[in-house]
């Protein structure tokens, strides 16, 4: 069977590009340890009262490390703080240069979790626990919002993280 020279060159180019992409996938997985995000644990969304999610909040683990246990539900994040902004959404305060591990689940439907200006982007699925660690290096206000459409009040599902200097931070 005769294949035109131009067609053969295109087939070779496509095969080479596919080979490079496949090699990049293998190198990413084996050499650089790149893994797809998966659930770190599983929890019954109907029995959150029997889990650490019964008391959401920010826990000081010492050494500048914190764990934020959060429950997503239509149409709010339960952050476990007693501080609210003028719209009724919760505010979480952390010191600058702190390392915060966000441990999140959903009690009802799929939600999203995205912190602006940070590489934090998780899909929050009922029954699964999502976990991601972020270091806040600059003081300021960072909005956390749901980026998965979750119903009529989805646009109002957010809270604020205020990162402040340790000297300004009020004692807990």
VMD Tcl script that builds the backbone (N, CA, C; Angstrom):
set m [mol new atoms 516]
animate dup $m
set s [atomselect $m all]
$s set {name element resname resid chain x y z} {
  {N N UNK 1 A 0.844 -1.168 0.000}
  {CA C UNK 1 A 0.000 0.000 0.000}
  {C C UNK 1 A 0.896 1.240 0.000}
  {N N UNK 2 A 0.565 2.191 -0.850}
  {CA C UNK 2 A 1.357 3.401 -0.985}
  {C C UNK 2 A 0.768 4.502 -0.096}
  {N N UNK 3 A 1.637 5.135 0.704}
  {CA C UNK 3 A 1.239 6.269 1.545}
  {C C UNK 3 A 2.004 7.487 1.044}
  {N N UNK 4 A 1.277 8.537 0.812}
  {CA C UNK 4 A 1.888 9.777 0.352}
  {C C UNK 4 A 2.947 10.237 1.360}
  {N N UNK 5 A 4.026 10.850 0.863}
  {CA C UNK 5 A 5.138 11.261 1.718}
  {C C UNK 5 A 4.678 12.250 2.795}
  {N N UNK 6 A 3.869 13.226 2.461}
  {CA C UNK 6 A 3.377 14.214 3.420}
  {C C UNK 6 A 2.512 13.547 4.496}
  {N N UNK 7 A 1.643 12.635 4.071}
  {CA C UNK 7 A 0.797 11.912 5.026}
  {C C UNK 7 A 1.646 11.065 5.975}
  {N N UNK 8 A 2.661 10.392 5.436}
  {CA C UNK 8 A 3.561 9.580 6.260}
  {C C UNK 8 A 4.298 10.452 7.288}
  {N N UNK 9 A 4.743 11.636 6.867}
  {CA C UNK 9 A 5.436 12.543 7.793}
  {C C UNK 9 A 4.509 12.994 8.922}
  {N N UNK 10 A 3.246 13.265 8.590}
  {CA C UNK 10 A 2.281 13.633 9.629}
  {C C UNK 10 A 2.052 12.472 10.597}
  {N N UNK 11 A 1.937 11.267 10.090}
  {CA C UNK 11 A 1.756 10.097 10.960}
  {C C UNK 11 A 2.953 9.921 11.886}
  {N N UNK 12 A 4.145 10.105 11.368}
  {CA C UNK 12 A 5.358 9.992 12.194}
  {C C UNK 12 A 5.382 11.091 13.255}
  {N N UNK 13 A 5.018 12.316 12.866}
  {CA C UNK 13 A 4.999 13.428 13.825}
  {C C UNK 13 A 3.991 13.168 14.941}
  {N N UNK 14 A 2.810 12.683 14.586}
  {CA C UNK 14 A 1.786 12.375 15.590}
  {C C UNK 14 A 2.275 11.274 16.523}
  {N N UNK 15 A 2.887 10.236 15.973}
  {CA C UNK 15 A 3.407 9.141 16.799}
  {C C UNK 15 A 4.500 9.642 17.742}
  {N N UNK 16 A 5.365 10.528 17.267}
  {CA C UNK 16 A 6.424 11.082 18.122}
  {C C UNK 16 A 5.842 11.931 19.252}
  {N N UNK 17 A 4.867 12.766 18.928}
  {CA C UNK 17 A 4.242 13.607 19.956}
  {C C UNK 17 A 3.547 12.734 21.000}
  {N N UNK 18 A 2.815 11.716 20.566}
  {CA C UNK 18 A 2.177 10.798 21.514}
  {C C UNK 18 A 3.221 10.104 22.382}
  {N N UNK 19 A 4.336 9.707 21.783}
  {CA C UNK 19 A 5.415 9.075 22.540}
  {C C UNK 19 A 6.005 10.007 23.581}
  {N N UNK 20 A 6.195 11.276 23.220}
  {CA C UNK 20 A 6.717 12.262 24.176}
  {C C UNK 20 A 5.726 12.462 25.318}
  {N N UNK 21 A 4.439 12.583 25.014}
  {CA C UNK 21 A 3.431 12.744 26.063}
  {C C UNK 21 A 3.407 11.537 26.996}
  {N N UNK 22 A 3.459 10.353 26.437}
  {CA C UNK 22 A 3.448 9.136 27.251}
  {C C UNK 22 A 4.698 9.069 28.127}
  {N N UNK 23 A 5.858 9.420 27.566}
  {CA C UNK 23 A 7.102 9.431 28.344}
  {C C UNK 23 A 7.023 10.455 29.478}
  {N N UNK 24 A 6.396 11.607 29.216}
  {CA C UNK 24 A 6.235 12.624 30.259}
  {C C UNK 24 A 5.340 12.111 31.383}
  {N N UNK 25 A 4.272 11.392 31.054}
  {CA C UNK 25 A 3.401 10.804 32.078}
  {C C UNK 25 A 4.160 9.808 32.942}
  {N N UNK 26 A 4.923 8.940 32.309}
  {CA C UNK 26 A 5.690 7.930 33.044}
  {C C UNK 26 A 6.754 8.599 33.910}
  {N N UNK 27 A 7.469 9.575 33.349}
  {CA C UNK 27 A 8.501 10.279 34.116}
  {C C UNK 27 A 7.879 11.029 35.290}
  {N N UNK 28 A 6.743 11.665 35.079}
  {CA C UNK 28 A 6.075 12.378 36.167}
  {C C UNK 28 A 5.703 11.451 37.305}
  {N N UNK 29 A 5.188 10.283 36.970}
  {CA C UNK 29 A 4.754 9.333 37.999}
  {C C UNK 29 A 5.928 8.664 38.695}
  {N N UNK 30 A 6.926 8.222 37.937}
  {CA C UNK 30 A 8.017 7.442 38.523}
  {C C UNK 30 A 9.158 8.293 39.063}
  {N N UNK 31 A 9.510 9.357 38.363}
  {CA C UNK 31 A 10.663 10.166 38.760}
  {C C UNK 31 A 10.268 11.285 39.714}
  {N N UNK 32 A 9.189 12.005 39.396}
  {CA C UNK 32 A 8.813 13.174 40.176}
  {C C UNK 32 A 7.714 12.902 41.199}
  {N N UNK 33 A 7.171 11.710 41.232}
  {CA C UNK 33 A 6.165 11.351 42.226}
  {C C UNK 33 A 4.831 12.047 42.060}
  {N N UNK 34 A 4.482 12.462 40.854}
  {CA C UNK 34 A 3.208 13.133 40.612}
  {C C UNK 34 A 2.087 12.106 40.706}
  {N N UNK 35 A 1.084 12.414 41.511}
  {CA C UNK 35 A -0.061 11.520 41.680}
  {C C UNK 35 A -1.349 12.318 41.507}
  {N N UNK 36 A -2.372 11.670 41.016}
  {CA C UNK 36 A -3.679 12.303 40.928}
  {C C UNK 36 A -4.246 12.470 42.331}
  {N N UNK 37 A -4.967 13.557 42.576}
  {CA C UNK 37 A -5.544 13.733 43.905}
  {C C UNK 37 A -6.598 12.666 44.184}
  {N N UNK 38 A -6.539 12.108 45.370}
  {CA C UNK 38 A -7.508 11.099 45.784}
  {C C UNK 38 A -7.971 11.414 47.194}
  {N N UNK 39 A -9.021 10.777 47.608}
  {CA C UNK 39 A -9.506 10.952 48.977}
  {C C UNK 39 A -8.467 10.399 49.945}
  {N N UNK 40 A -8.220 11.141 51.037}
  {CA C UNK 40 A -7.253 10.674 52.027}
  {C C UNK 40 A -7.896 9.762 53.059}
  {N N UNK 41 A -9.217 9.838 53.166}
  {CA C UNK 41 A -9.953 8.993 54.107}
  {C C UNK 41 A -11.418 9.005 53.689}
  {N N UNK 42 A -12.180 8.180 54.354}
  {CA C UNK 42 A -13.611 8.113 54.077}
  {C C UNK 42 A -14.374 8.279 55.384}
  {N N UNK 43 A -15.555 8.884 55.300}
  {CA C UNK 43 A -16.368 9.151 56.476}
  {C C UNK 43 A -17.834 9.075 56.051}
  {N N UNK 44 A -18.679 8.631 56.968}
  {CA C UNK 44 A -20.109 8.573 56.682}
  {C C UNK 44 A -20.691 9.979 56.838}
  {N N UNK 45 A -21.169 10.605 55.760}
  {CA C UNK 45 A -21.681 11.968 55.874}
  {C C UNK 45 A -22.934 12.078 56.741}
  {N N UNK 46 A -23.595 10.955 56.992}
  {CA C UNK 46 A -24.783 10.982 57.852}
  {C C UNK 46 A -24.427 10.826 59.323}
  {N N UNK 47 A -23.167 10.525 59.616}
  {CA C UNK 47 A -22.738 10.314 61.001}
  {C C UNK 47 A -21.510 11.162 61.328}
  {N N UNK 48 A -21.516 12.417 60.897}
  {CA C UNK 48 A -20.373 13.288 61.168}
  {C C UNK 48 A -20.223 13.592 62.653}
  {N N UNK 49 A -21.284 13.411 63.430}
  {CA C UNK 49 A -21.219 13.671 64.871}
  {C C UNK 49 A -20.267 12.715 65.576}
  {N N UNK 50 A -19.944 11.599 64.946}
  {CA C UNK 50 A -19.044 10.612 65.548}
  {C C UNK 50 A -17.617 10.739 65.026}
  {N N UNK 51 A -17.304 11.854 64.385}
  {CA C UNK 51 A -15.990 12.046 63.768}
  {C C UNK 51 A -15.392 13.374 64.234}
  {N N UNK 52 A -14.137 13.650 63.886}
  {CA C UNK 52 A -13.557 14.963 64.208}
  {C C UNK 52 A -14.309 16.127 63.561}
  {N N UNK 53 A -15.126 15.836 62.552}
  {CA C UNK 53 A -15.889 16.892 61.893}
  {C C UNK 53 A -17.063 17.376 62.740}
  {N N UNK 54 A -17.321 16.721 63.868}
  {CA C UNK 54 A -18.385 17.171 64.766}
  {C C UNK 54 A -18.044 18.535 65.361}
  {N N UNK 55 A -16.746 18.825 65.500}
  {CA C UNK 55 A -16.291 20.101 66.057}
  {C C UNK 55 A -15.300 20.753 65.096}
  {N N UNK 56 A -15.798 21.359 64.019}
  {CA C UNK 56 A -14.869 21.993 63.091}
  {C C UNK 56 A -14.155 23.161 63.756}
  {N N UNK 57 A -12.983 23.473 63.248}
  {CA C UNK 57 A -12.232 24.600 63.782}
  {C C UNK 57 A -10.762 24.511 63.440}
  {N N UNK 58 A -10.032 25.511 63.891}
  {CA C UNK 58 A -8.594 25.600 63.659}
  {C C UNK 58 A -7.874 25.093 64.895}
  {N N UNK 59 A -7.028 24.084 64.716}
  {CA C UNK 59 A -6.292 23.500 65.829}
  {C C UNK 59 A -4.810 23.830 65.691}
  {N N UNK 60 A -4.221 24.337 66.775}
  {CA C UNK 60 A -2.794 24.664 66.799}
  {C C UNK 60 A -2.020 23.396 67.117}
  {N N UNK 61 A -1.210 22.934 66.171}
  {CA C UNK 61 A -0.419 21.719 66.356}
  {C C UNK 61 A 0.975 22.033 66.876}
  {N N UNK 62 A 1.280 23.311 67.075}
  {CA C UNK 62 A 2.599 23.724 67.532}
  {C C UNK 62 A 3.570 23.868 66.380}
  {N N UNK 63 A 4.645 24.593 66.621}
  {CA C UNK 63 A 5.717 24.753 65.630}
  {C C UNK 63 A 5.230 25.446 64.359}
  {N N UNK 64 A 4.242 26.340 64.489}
  {CA C UNK 64 A 3.738 27.069 63.324}
  {C C UNK 64 A 2.842 26.256 62.411}
  {N N UNK 65 A 2.379 25.096 62.900}
  {CA C UNK 65 A 1.516 24.230 62.090}
  {C C UNK 65 A 0.112 24.201 62.686}
  {N N UNK 66 A -0.862 24.205 61.788}
  {CA C UNK 66 A -2.262 24.205 62.191}
  {C C UNK 66 A -3.025 23.200 61.345}
  {N N UNK 67 A -4.148 22.724 61.902}
  {CA C UNK 67 A -5.079 21.914 61.123}
  {C C UNK 67 A -6.436 22.600 61.166}
  {N N UNK 68 A -6.999 22.855 60.000}
  {CA C UNK 68 A -8.329 23.446 59.892}
  {C C UNK 68 A -9.295 22.343 59.478}
  {N N UNK 69 A -10.176 21.967 60.397}
  {CA C UNK 69 A -11.198 20.957 60.113}
  {C C UNK 69 A -12.457 21.713 59.694}
  {N N UNK 70 A -12.928 21.434 58.482}
  {CA C UNK 70 A -14.025 22.205 57.895}
  {C C UNK 70 A -15.069 21.250 57.326}
  {N N UNK 71 A -16.342 21.617 57.494}
  {CA C UNK 71 A -17.446 20.856 56.909}
  {C C UNK 71 A -18.154 21.754 55.894}
  {N N UNK 72 A -18.261 21.272 54.668}
  {CA C UNK 72 A -18.989 21.996 53.628}
  {C C UNK 72 A -20.419 21.478 53.596}
  {N N UNK 73 A -21.345 22.397 53.511}
  {CA C UNK 73 A -22.758 22.035 53.429}
  {C C UNK 73 A -23.493 23.137 52.693}
  {N N UNK 74 A -24.651 22.789 52.134}
  {CA C UNK 74 A -25.373 23.789 51.360}
  {C C UNK 74 A -25.762 24.935 52.277}
  {N N UNK 75 A -25.402 26.042 52.113}
  {CA C UNK 75 A -24.525 26.743 51.209}
  {C C UNK 75 A -23.533 27.536 52.029}
  {N N UNK 76 A -22.774 26.817 52.843}
  {CA C UNK 76 A -21.790 27.473 53.700}
  {C C UNK 76 A -20.696 26.499 54.090}
  {N N UNK 77 A -19.590 27.077 54.501}
  {CA C UNK 77 A -18.507 26.311 55.097}
  {C C UNK 77 A -18.609 26.473 56.605}
  {N N UNK 78 A -18.637 25.363 57.333}
  {CA C UNK 78 A -18.575 25.413 58.793}
  {C C UNK 78 A -17.106 25.387 59.171}
  {N N UNK 79 A -16.596 26.545 59.577}
  {CA C UNK 79 A -15.180 26.705 59.873}
  {C C UNK 79 A -14.920 26.542 61.364}
  {N N UNK 80 A -15.925 26.770 62.189}
  {CA C UNK 80 A -15.785 26.573 63.623}
  {C C UNK 80 A -15.232 27.765 64.371}
  {N N UNK 81 A -15.301 28.942 63.772}
  {CA C UNK 81 A -14.863 30.143 64.482}
  {C C UNK 81 A -16.086 30.875 65.005}
  {N N UNK 82 A -15.854 31.801 65.894}
  {CA C UNK 82 A -16.954 32.611 66.418}
  {C C UNK 82 A -16.873 34.035 65.893}
  {N N UNK 83 A -16.163 34.210 64.806}
  {CA C UNK 83 A -16.002 35.539 64.225}
  {C C UNK 83 A -16.623 35.541 62.831}
  {N N UNK 84 A -17.437 36.566 62.573}
  {CA C UNK 84 A -18.162 36.643 61.311}
  {C C UNK 84 A -17.961 38.015 60.685}
  {N N UNK 85 A -18.033 38.073 59.347}
  {CA C UNK 85 A -17.966 39.366 58.672}
  {C C UNK 85 A -19.366 39.969 58.614}
  {N N UNK 86 A -19.481 41.121 57.959}
  {CA C UNK 86 A -20.768 41.830 57.918}
  {C C UNK 86 A -21.843 41.074 57.146}
  {N N UNK 87 A -21.453 40.085 56.342}
  {CA C UNK 87 A -22.443 39.307 55.591}
  {C C UNK 87 A -22.828 38.015 56.304}
  {N N UNK 88 A -22.224 37.756 57.467}
  {CA C UNK 88 A -22.544 36.554 58.224}
  {C C UNK 88 A -21.669 35.363 57.910}
  {N N UNK 89 A -20.644 35.554 57.103}
  {CA C UNK 89 A -19.726 34.463 56.774}
  {C C UNK 89 A -18.580 34.434 57.781}
  {N N UNK 90 A -18.088 33.233 58.048}
  {CA C UNK 90 A -17.054 33.073 59.067}
  {C C UNK 90 A -15.709 33.630 58.614}
  {N N UNK 91 A -14.906 33.987 59.608}
  {CA C UNK 91 A -13.548 34.472 59.388}
  {C C UNK 91 A -12.604 33.567 60.157}
  {N N UNK 92 A -11.549 33.126 59.497}
  {CA C UNK 92 A -10.509 32.323 60.144}
  {C C UNK 92 A -9.235 33.159 60.175}
  {N N UNK 93 A -8.600 33.244 61.336}
  {CA C UNK 93 A -7.360 34.011 61.464}
  {C C UNK 93 A -6.186 33.067 61.690}
  {N N UNK 94 A -5.113 33.293 60.926}
  {CA C UNK 94 A -3.885 32.509 61.090}
  {C C UNK 94 A -2.695 33.456 61.043}
  {N N UNK 95 A -1.608 33.116 61.743}
  {CA C UNK 95 A -0.414 33.963 61.684}
  {C C UNK 95 A 0.341 33.779 60.367}
  {N N UNK 96 A 1.069 34.819 59.975}
  {CA C UNK 96 A 1.865 34.756 58.756}
  {C C UNK 96 A 2.929 33.660 58.900}
  {N N UNK 97 A 3.280 33.034 57.793}
  {CA C UNK 97 A 4.245 31.925 57.724}
  {C C UNK 97 A 3.758 30.655 58.412}
  {N N UNK 98 A 2.473 30.565 58.671}
  {CA C UNK 98 A 1.944 29.341 59.273}
  {C C UNK 98 A 1.613 28.336 58.174}
  {N N UNK 99 A 1.736 27.074 58.536}
  {CA C UNK 99 A 1.423 25.973 57.621}
  {C C UNK 99 A 0.099 25.377 58.074}
  {N N UNK 100 A -0.915 25.508 57.238}
  {CA C UNK 100 A -2.265 25.066 57.598}
  {C C UNK 100 A -2.650 23.875 56.727}
  {N N UNK 101 A -3.015 22.781 57.383}
  {CA C UNK 101 A -3.532 21.616 56.676}
  {C C UNK 101 A -5.052 21.673 56.742}
  {N N UNK 102 A -5.684 21.815 55.589}
  {CA C UNK 102 A -7.137 21.864 55.511}
  {C C UNK 102 A -7.656 20.440 55.361}
  {N N UNK 103 A -8.501 20.019 56.310}
  {CA C UNK 103 A -9.126 18.699 56.292}
  {C C UNK 103 A -10.624 18.945 56.147}
  {N N UNK 104 A -11.190 18.526 55.018}
  {CA C UNK 104 A -12.545 18.947 54.665}
  {C C UNK 104 A -13.372 17.767 54.180}
  {N N UNK 105 A -14.655 17.793 54.522}
  {CA C UNK 105 A -15.614 16.852 53.953}
  {C C UNK 105 A -16.916 17.596 53.687}
  {N N UNK 106 A -17.832 16.929 53.022}
  {CA C UNK 106 A -19.138 17.507 52.722}
  {C C UNK 106 A -20.221 16.684 53.397}
  {N N UNK 107 A -21.230 17.379 53.885}
  {CA C UNK 107 A -22.336 16.665 54.531}
  {C C UNK 107 A -23.485 16.363 53.576}
  {N N UNK 108 A -23.478 16.958 52.373}
  {CA C UNK 108 A -24.643 16.773 51.517}
  {C C UNK 108 A -24.318 16.490 50.049}
  {N N UNK 109 A -23.766 17.433 49.334}
  {CA C UNK 109 A -23.495 17.254 47.906}
  {C C UNK 109 A -22.052 17.657 47.616}
  {N N UNK 110 A -21.647 17.525 46.366}
  {CA C UNK 110 A -20.285 17.888 45.980}
  {C C UNK 110 A -20.100 19.401 46.026}
  {N N UNK 111 A -19.013 19.820 46.657}
  {CA C UNK 111 A -18.643 21.230 46.750}
  {C C UNK 111 A -17.209 21.382 46.269}
  {N N UNK 112 A -16.787 22.618 46.140}
  {CA C UNK 112 A -15.402 22.914 45.801}
  {C C UNK 112 A -14.776 23.743 46.902}
  {N N UNK 113 A -13.455 23.794 46.904}
  {CA C UNK 113 A -12.718 24.569 47.904}
  {C C UNK 113 A -11.524 25.188 47.200}
  {N N UNK 114 A -11.539 26.513 47.066}
  {CA C UNK 114 A -10.457 27.200 46.385}
  {C C UNK 114 A -10.072 28.443 47.177}
  {N N UNK 115 A -8.769 28.586 47.471}
  {CA C UNK 115 A -8.258 29.762 48.169}
  {C C UNK 115 A -7.623 30.669 47.127}
  {N N UNK 116 A -8.096 31.914 47.066}
  {CA C UNK 116 A -7.549 32.813 46.059}
  {C C UNK 116 A -6.076 33.099 46.331}
  {N N UNK 117 A -5.327 33.246 45.267}
  {CA C UNK 117 A -3.887 33.536 45.288}
  {C C UNK 117 A -3.051 32.410 45.877}
  {N N UNK 118 A -3.600 31.230 45.989}
  {CA C UNK 118 A -2.856 30.068 46.478}
  {C C UNK 118 A -3.169 28.865 45.589}
  {N N UNK 119 A -2.298 27.910 45.630}
  {CA C UNK 119 A -2.482 26.699 44.835}
  {C C UNK 119 A -3.306 25.688 45.638}
  {N N UNK 120 A -4.482 26.114 46.045}
  {CA C UNK 120 A -5.380 25.254 46.812}
  {C C UNK 120 A -6.674 25.116 46.033}
  {N N UNK 121 A -6.960 23.899 45.617}
  {CA C UNK 121 A -8.141 23.654 44.814}
  {C C UNK 121 A -8.543 22.200 45.037}
  {N N UNK 122 A -9.631 21.991 45.751}
  {CA C UNK 122 A -10.070 20.632 46.058}
  {C C UNK 122 A -11.533 20.451 45.694}
  {N N UNK 123 A -11.864 19.232 45.331}
  {CA C UNK 123 A -13.255 18.846 45.141}
  {C C UNK 123 A -13.674 18.121 46.411}
  {N N UNK 124 A -14.742 18.597 47.029}
  {CA C UNK 124 A -15.205 18.054 48.301}
  {C C UNK 124 A -16.422 17.175 48.020}
  {N N UNK 125 A -16.246 15.874 48.209}
  {CA C UNK 125 A -17.271 14.891 47.873}
  {C C UNK 125 A -17.820 14.284 49.163}
  {N N UNK 126 A -19.145 14.147 49.296}
  {CA C UNK 126 A -19.693 13.516 50.495}
  {C C UNK 126 A -19.105 12.121 50.692}
  {N N UNK 127 A -18.709 11.828 51.917}
  {CA C UNK 127 A -18.147 10.519 52.226}
  {C C UNK 127 A -16.644 10.446 52.065}
  {N N UNK 128 A -16.045 11.466 51.476}
  {CA C UNK 128 A -14.593 11.480 51.310}
  {C C UNK 128 A -13.994 12.649 52.081}
  {N N UNK 129 A -12.772 12.462 52.547}
  {CA C UNK 129 A -12.050 13.515 53.247}
  {C C UNK 129 A -10.958 14.021 52.313}
  {N N UNK 130 A -10.986 15.312 52.046}
  {CA C UNK 130 A -9.948 15.942 51.224}
  {C C UNK 130 A -8.979 16.657 52.158}
  {N N UNK 131 A -7.703 16.613 51.801}
  {CA C UNK 131 A -6.688 17.224 52.664}
  {C C UNK 131 A -5.631 17.898 51.792}
  {N N UNK 132 A -5.289 19.139 52.158}
  {CA C UNK 132 A -4.230 19.861 51.454}
  {C C UNK 132 A -3.572 20.828 52.428}
  {N N UNK 133 A -2.248 20.954 52.313}
  {CA C UNK 133 A -1.482 21.826 53.199}
  {C C UNK 133 A -1.013 23.051 52.422}
  {N N UNK 134 A -1.229 24.223 53.018}
  {CA C UNK 134 A -0.861 25.499 52.413}
  {C C UNK 134 A -0.063 26.302 53.433}
  {N N UNK 135 A 0.996 26.975 52.979}
  {CA C UNK 135 A 1.755 27.892 53.828}
  {C C UNK 135 A 1.393 29.314 53.423}
  {N N UNK 136 A 0.951 30.104 54.394}
  {CA C UNK 136 A 0.558 31.492 54.152}
  {C C UNK 136 A 1.752 32.391 54.455}
  {N N UNK 137 A 2.408 32.871 53.420}
  {CA C UNK 137 A 3.651 33.636 53.573}
  {C C UNK 137 A 3.439 35.143 53.644}
  {N N UNK 138 A 2.298 35.635 53.180}
  {CA C UNK 138 A 2.049 37.075 53.167}
  {C C UNK 138 A 0.802 37.410 53.973}
  {N N UNK 139 A 0.875 38.472 54.770}
  {CA C UNK 139 A -0.328 38.912 55.476}
  {C C UNK 139 A -1.375 39.413 54.482}
  {N N UNK 140 A -2.625 39.315 54.877}
  {CA C UNK 140 A -3.705 39.811 54.029}
  {C C UNK 140 A -4.967 38.997 54.200}
  {N N UNK 141 A -5.969 39.358 53.417}
  {CA C UNK 141 A -7.243 38.640 53.416}
  {C C UNK 141 A -7.310 37.754 52.183}
  {N N UNK 142 A -7.675 36.503 52.397}
  {CA C UNK 142 A -7.794 35.546 51.302}
  {C C UNK 142 A -9.191 34.937 51.356}
  {N N UNK 143 A -9.887 35.021 50.252}
  {CA C UNK 143 A -11.246 34.497 50.197}
  {C C UNK 143 A -11.219 33.038 49.752}
  {N N UNK 144 A -11.999 32.244 50.449}
  {CA C UNK 144 A -12.159 30.827 50.110}
  {C C UNK 144 A -13.562 30.687 49.558}
  {N N UNK 145 A -13.676 30.080 48.396}
  {CA C UNK 145 A -15.002 29.958 47.800}
  {C C UNK 145 A -15.231 28.565 47.250}
  {N N UNK 146 A -16.494 28.228 47.154}
  {CA C UNK 146 A -16.906 26.974 46.527}
  {C C UNK 146 A -16.897 27.198 45.020}
  {N N UNK 147 A -16.222 26.326 44.298}
  {CA C UNK 147 A -16.148 26.482 42.848}
  {C C UNK 147 A -16.895 25.376 42.099}
  {N N UNK 148 A -17.651 24.567 42.816}
  {CA C UNK 148 A -18.514 23.557 42.189}
  {C C UNK 148 A -19.957 24.003 42.420}
  {N N UNK 149 A -20.717 24.152 41.347}
  {CA C UNK 149 A -22.089 24.619 41.506}
  {C C UNK 149 A -22.859 23.673 42.422}
  {N N UNK 150 A -23.424 24.236 43.498}
  {CA C UNK 150 A -24.079 23.401 44.506}
  {C C UNK 150 A -25.513 23.837 44.792}
  {N N UNK 151 A -26.085 24.645 43.929}
  {CA C UNK 151 A -27.473 25.031 44.130}
  {C C UNK 151 A -27.666 26.532 44.075}
  {N N UNK 152 A -28.867 26.957 44.422}
  {CA C UNK 152 A -29.274 28.340 44.205}
  {C C UNK 152 A -28.448 29.371 44.952}
  {N N UNK 153 A -27.878 29.044 46.104}
  {CA C UNK 153 A -27.114 30.030 46.874}
  {C C UNK 153 A -25.608 29.775 46.788}
  {N N UNK 154 A -25.194 29.079 45.741}
  {CA C UNK 154 A -23.786 28.728 45.544}
  {C C UNK 154 A -22.868 29.952 45.577}
  {N N UNK 155 A -23.295 31.049 44.985}
  {CA C UNK 155 A -22.451 32.246 44.896}
  {C C UNK 155 A -22.127 32.836 46.262}
  {N N UNK 156 A -22.898 32.487 47.278}
  {CA C UNK 156 A -22.664 33.013 48.625}
  {C C UNK 156 A -21.939 32.029 49.530}
  {N N UNK 157 A -21.379 30.982 48.961}
  {CA C UNK 157 A -20.677 29.979 49.769}
  {C C UNK 157 A -19.191 30.320 49.796}
  {N N UNK 158 A -18.809 31.066 50.822}
  {CA C UNK 158 A -17.413 31.457 50.960}
  {C C UNK 158 A -17.124 31.818 52.412}
  {N N UNK 159 A -15.847 31.920 52.743}
  {CA C UNK 159 A -15.409 32.499 54.005}
  {C C UNK 159 A -14.071 33.169 53.770}
  {N N UNK 160 A -13.564 33.864 54.785}
  {CA C UNK 160 A -12.338 34.635 54.633}
  {C C UNK 160 A -11.275 34.136 55.594}
  {N N UNK 161 A -10.057 34.015 55.085}
  {CA C UNK 161 A -8.897 33.730 55.929}
  {C C UNK 161 A -8.119 35.031 56.046}
  {N N UNK 162 A -7.884 35.467 57.275}
  {CA C UNK 162 A -7.074 36.657 57.505}
  {C C UNK 162 A -5.727 36.199 58.039}
  {N N UNK 163 A -4.688 36.497 57.279}
  {CA C UNK 163 A -3.323 36.154 57.676}
  {C C UNK 163 A -2.705 37.421 58.240}
  {N N UNK 164 A -2.258 37.342 59.490}
  {CA C UNK 164 A -1.742 38.537 60.153}
  {C C UNK 164 A -0.417 38.255 60.841}
  {N N UNK 165 A 0.360 39.314 61.036}
  {CA C UNK 165 A 1.628 39.188 61.747}
  {C C UNK 165 A 1.363 38.709 63.160}
  {N N UNK 166 A 2.288 37.931 63.694}
  {CA C UNK 166 A 2.121 37.377 65.041}
  {C C UNK 166 A 1.999 38.484 66.076}
  {N N UNK 167 A 2.669 39.625 65.868}
  {CA C UNK 167 A 2.601 40.734 66.820}
  {C C UNK 167 A 1.207 41.354 66.858}
  {N N UNK 168 A 0.488 41.296 65.743}
  {CA C UNK 168 A -0.856 41.875 65.663}
  {C C UNK 168 A -1.903 40.900 66.162}
  {N N UNK 169 A -1.628 39.613 66.021}
  {CA C UNK 169 A -2.583 38.558 66.345}
  {C C UNK 169 A -2.926 38.578 67.830}
  {N N UNK 170 A -4.208 38.612 68.114}
  {CA C UNK 170 A -4.676 38.588 69.501}
  {C C UNK 170 A -4.454 37.203 70.088}
  {N N UNK 171 A -4.112 37.106 71.365}
  {CA C UNK 171 A -3.916 35.781 71.970}
  {C C UNK 171 A -5.211 34.991 71.977}
  {N N UNK 172 A -5.094 33.693 71.721}
  {CA C UNK 172 A -6.279 32.828 71.662}
  {C C UNK 172 A -6.685 32.358 73.032}
}
mol reanalyze $m
mol bondsrecalc $m
mol representation Tube
mol addrep $m
